[in-house]
Amino acid sequence: MHEFHFHEDDVGQIQVMPMANWNYCEREFAALIEHDKNHAAPNGAGWTKMYKFSNDAESLKDTMSLRDLKITEARFIELLSPHCKLFERLVSPLSEYDEELGIRSIGFGPAKYAGIIADMDGELVASIWCMLPGRRQEDNVKFADMLTALSRDHHLLLVDWAQLRLVDLRLRRALESYLRD
């Protein structure tokens, strides 16, 4: 069975967003850096205060959600299926709770710890997040193909919150460079 395994902490660390969110992400990166300086734990392991992303009306005025793009589940599958296999099952420590809450996700990927996942809101894609394959070049080529395909209909952006990096998914060389790093 082709399964994807993840921990709930992996969700959203690397996201796909509309390109309209580039400036918002840059502002959040700057705020994250400032937060990390001001709230570093004395022993160097973590922070003394959790960071909260800006979600007030002023911060979000120029942003757009994936829901706004109205990407259907069928279109997500159509874009990614030529490049990789659909996961038959997504597995996390919270899988049973997700089912109880009605949270539904689908995804594609080459290996059980590397995938592109869409969280669904009915038939529409609500969010897209990734766990990347690391240094496996053959898997990185598949990921570049899948991520580039996602940006075929809408101009999209890859946001790596941990590395504070943004990648325009229509710029194949920039994407390949990011995946190699």
URNORPE-V269400 format. One record per pair of residues at least 4 apart in sequence whose C-alpha atoms are under 6 Angstrom apart, sorted by sequence separation. I is the first residue (numbers start at 0). J is the second residue. D is the distance in Angstrom with one decimal. If there is no record, write none. Layout:
i->(I & I)
j->(J & J)
d->(D & D)
This chain:
i->(27 & 30 & 34 & 35 & 40 & 56 & 76 & 90 & 98 & 119 & 142 & 143 & 150 & 159 & 40 & 97 & 108 & 119 & 120 & 150 & 159 & 40 & 108 & 119 & 39 & 40 & 107 & 118 & 158 & 38 & 107 & 118 & 157 & 38 & 106 & 117 & 157 & 38 & 106 & 117 & 156 & 105 & 106 & 116 & 156 & 105 & 116 & 156 & 104 & 115 & 155 & 104 & 115 & 104 & 114 & 103 & 114 & 113 & 113 & 113 & 86 & 85 & 86 & 147 & 85 & 147 & 84 & 83 & 20 & 19 & 72 & 71 & 72 & 71 & 70 & 71 & 69 & 70 & 66 & 65 & 79 & 78 & 2 & 1 & 2 & 6 & 1 & 2 & 3 & 4 & 5 & 2 & 3 & 4 & 4 & 3 & 4 & 2 & 3 & 15 & 14 & 15 & 14 & 13 & 13 & 11 & 28 & 18 & 18 & 17 & 18 & 16 & 17 & 16 & 15 & 15 & 14 & 14 & 13 & 13 & 12)
j->(31 & 34 & 38 & 39 & 44 & 60 & 80 & 94 & 102 & 123 & 146 & 147 & 154 & 163 & 45 & 102 & 113 & 124 & 125 & 155 & 164 & 46 & 114 & 125 & 46 & 47 & 114 & 125 & 165 & 46 & 115 & 126 & 165 & 47 & 115 & 126 & 166 & 48 & 116 & 127 & 166 & 116 & 117 & 127 & 167 & 117 & 128 & 168 & 117 & 128 & 168 & 118 & 129 & 119 & 129 & 119 & 130 & 130 & 131 & 132 & 106 & 106 & 107 & 168 & 107 & 169 & 107 & 108 & 62 & 62 & 122 & 122 & 123 & 123 & 123 & 124 & 123 & 124 & 125 & 125 & 145 & 148 & 86 & 86 & 87 & 91 & 87 & 88 & 89 & 90 & 91 & 89 & 90 & 91 & 111 & 111 & 112 & 111 & 112 & 127 & 127 & 128 & 128 & 128 & 129 & 128 & 163 & 154 & 155 & 155 & 156 & 155 & 156 & 156 & 156 & 157 & 157 & 158 & 158 & 159 & 160)
d->(6.0 & 6.0 & 5.9 & 5.5 & 5.9 & 5.8 & 5.6 & 6.0 & 5.8 & 5.7 & 5.9 & 5.9 & 5.3 & 5.6 & 5.5 & 4.9 & 5.8 & 4.7 & 5.5 & 5.2 & 5.1 & 4.5 & 4.1 & 5.2 & 4.4 & 5.2 & 5.5 & 5.6 & 4.9 & 5.2 & 5.4 & 5.2 & 5.7 & 5.2 & 5.4 & 5.6 & 5.0 & 6.0 & 4.1 & 4.4 & 5.6 & 5.7 & 6.0 & 5.5 & 4.8 & 5.4 & 5.4 & 5.4 & 5.5 & 5.9 & 5.7 & 4.3 & 4.5 & 5.6 & 5.6 & 5.6 & 5.3 & 4.9 & 5.1 & 5.0 & 5.6 & 5.9 & 5.4 & 5.4 & 4.4 & 6.0 & 5.6 & 5.8 & 4.9 & 5.6 & 5.5 & 5.6 & 5.8 & 4.5 & 5.6 & 5.9 & 6.0 & 5.6 & 5.1 & 5.7 & 5.5 & 5.8 & 5.3 & 5.3 & 5.8 & 5.4 & 5.5 & 4.9 & 4.8 & 4.8 & 5.2 & 5.8 & 6.0 & 5.9 & 5.5 & 4.2 & 5.6 & 5.4 & 5.9 & 5.3 & 5.8 & 6.0 & 4.2 & 5.6 & 5.4 & 5.4 & 6.0 & 5.6 & 4.8 & 4.5 & 5.1 & 5.6 & 5.8 & 5.2 & 5.6 & 4.6 & 5.8 & 5.1 & 5.5 & 4.4 & 5.6)
